[in-house]
Each structure stands twice: as C-alpha cells, then as structure tokens.
Amino acid sequence: MTTHDWSSLKKAADDATKPIPDGIYDIIVAKAEATRTSAGDKDMIKLVVEVSSGPYAGRQLFTQQVISPDSGFALTMFFNAMAALGIPDVAAVAPSGDVGSLAQALIGRASRADVDSREWQGVIRNNVKNFLPAAPGANGLPAAVPGAGGVPTPGAHVIGVPAAASAPPVPVAVTSAPTDVAPGTTPPPPKLPY
C-alpha cells in the first residue's frame, strides 16, 4: 500500500477548489455532456472548460447551456454561446437536432470565458457568466479585426493575453443615415441594435 503526504494532498485539494480571480480567460472545452435539467423538462449541455493560458492554466470551470424552447431570450443566450464556442450554425453540426452530436462537436473548441464568483451551497465558486469569441487564430478561424468582437480593446481585463495585444476600438459603421435632418444641423446619434 502507498503512503501519502496528507498535508500536500490537502493543500492541492484546497488550491483546486479556491476560485480564480474574476476576469476573462482563454479556455478550451475539455468535456461536454448532453443531459436533462434536474426538473427533467429541458435538454442541456454540461461543460467542463479548462483555462488554457496565463497563471491559472489547467484550472477547470464547470457550467451548462440549457436549451429553453419556451424562452426567446434564453435561446438567444444559448445560440450566442454556441457561436462564441466556434459553432455559429448549430444546424450544420447537429442537423437532426441531436443534442449529443452538438455536445461532442464542442469538445476541444477554444473560446474565452467571462468569469466571476458567486456563492453556491455556502461556498464561493467560479461562475462562467458568458462565453466570448476565441482569440484570433483559435478554432482554425482567421485572425479577427482588433476591437471587433474577438480582440480585446484597451482596458479590457483579459487573463493570459499581453496588454500589447490590445488595439484601439474600431468605429461602428452606421448602416443608414437619418432622412429628416435639416441641412447644416447635427443628426442625432444612431440607435444601436441592442
């Protein structure tokens, strides 16, 4: 039988369950499992994502994505997460609607996770608030335009990405000009789509 250094094992256990600081982390999907919610009424995908760079590389975070056909808002969040995880067209990956196929397609995909901490059952744990597009070049995608949905803008707190990787924000293009503005006056700012 093997002897163990209980102090070292206890320290390793404590370190593994201590939350990492809030921030945005590069991640890889380590595991994805299709299952049902605890109420049994909805499909969901349980995810284990692993921090892939920086001082917390190797730390695992746990989250899930629920498919809620009765809520347009929840569905928007689900499809946004899938797109950020590198699957913008879910139907192309799982044409039969099979959640298991979709879960398998997520394994190994790179993304970024916006992580905070919250109390759950009396213990402070990490929470993946949102998935963001992967860093340029991840998932075999071309490099993104700096400041446009994939590359952090100045001041963004991204763990594991050097500050030099940030670039000035790219202006948002206005798709239509106001038609009821008198010549020589300043038009009102455009309404954003969100």
Beta strands, then each sheet from edge to edge (+ up, - down):
strand 1: 23-36
strand 2: 43-51
strand 3: 60-67
strand 4: 110-120
strand 5: 123-132
strand 6: 158-159
sheet 1: 3+ 2- 1+ 4- 5+
sheet 2: 3+ 2- 1+ 6+
end
